[in-house]
Amino acid sequence: MADQDLSNDLVGQGYQLVGKHSAVKLCYWSRESLARGRDCYKGRFYGIESHRCLQMSPAIDSCNLHCRFCWRNQGWENDETMVEYDDPEALLDRSVEAQRRILSGFKGDPDVRLDRWDEAQTPRHIAISLTGEPTLYPKLNRFLELCHERGITTFLVTNGTNPDALRALDPLPTQLYVSVTAPNAEVFRRLTLPAQEDAWERLLESLSIVRELPTRRVVRHTLVKGWNLGWVGAYAELDQIARPDFIEPKGYVYMGKSRHRLGRDQEPTHKEVSEFAHRLATKTGYLYLDESPDSKVALLGRSSEGRFLPGRTPEVTPLPVVEALAGI
């Protein structure tokens, strides 16, 4: 860890530091899944079991964007370049160990089902996001390979400004997310505060690369009221470059460190997110497949088939057609 203050801050917020540059943190929805059987929207949309999902980052002190809406720590501004990287095998083993340490206190909770707690000891899915830009970890390919060898599916979330890393991905993650958080270069510059002058051009390049990748692909739009909510036509044009399998319009949430940069009035309602998503579906020709009001997120897809990971098809009540068309 290049920044001791950042390390202390992360530990104080419940992160388990792993090695030199990685961390694990239990998600709110993992607790909900253990105690109440409620999964996050990734469960409803794709079949992920939240109590068996490990949320981690292999690059907690490395990011080239400083997004105003980011609820995570941003302590990497003056860090020196990391020259020694953790071994992927050790990183995966230690991440699972860290998850088990976090979960240990839940075993005696009367609200937690013991069978679900037992299942949680063996993660079935890893969300590679959390904080920092994960594609800046140069041993990411081997880490993905190890996950898949152990039967663990992977969702990799990238800000899209590292196109060379996307070209080099081998193997590909089970599902690749690219965050498109602005409709144009000017909004992108003001909202994400990129370290590189050509970050927007890098993002456009990544969208073209993503179009050809043979894996499940998602474009996510994090929507901040008064900043980037709107411009439906411009977002649709960007989505058509990538032609992802799914699009997730998701509302900004006023929480964490973002409260130092934005106000509560910049948090959109689910209704506003849903209306945006319906208009975007019309512009792109995608279907409005589902939504999760608890997380203020909607799911658009090129097809109503194939949204769940293989072998994971939870009971989901489909949206009525009349509801799916409302607001267009």
Buried (B, 14 or more C-beta within 10 A) or exposed (E): BBBEEBBEBBEEBEBBBBBBBBBBBBBEBBBBBBBEEBBBBBBBBBBBBBBBBBBBBBBBBBBBBBBBBBBBBBBBEEBEEBEEBBEBEEBBEBBBEBBBEBBEEBEEEEEBBEEBBEBBEEBBBBBBBBBBBBBBBEBBBBBBBBBBEEEBBBBBBBBBBBBEBBEEBEBBBBBBBBBBBBBBEEBBBEBBBBEEEEBBEBBBBBBEBBEEBEBBBBBBBBBBBEBBBBBBEBBBBBBBBBBBBBBBBBBBBBEEBBEEBBEEEBBBEBEBBBBBBBBBBBBBEBBBBBBBBEBBBBBBBBEEEEBBBEEBEEEBEEBEEEEBEEBE
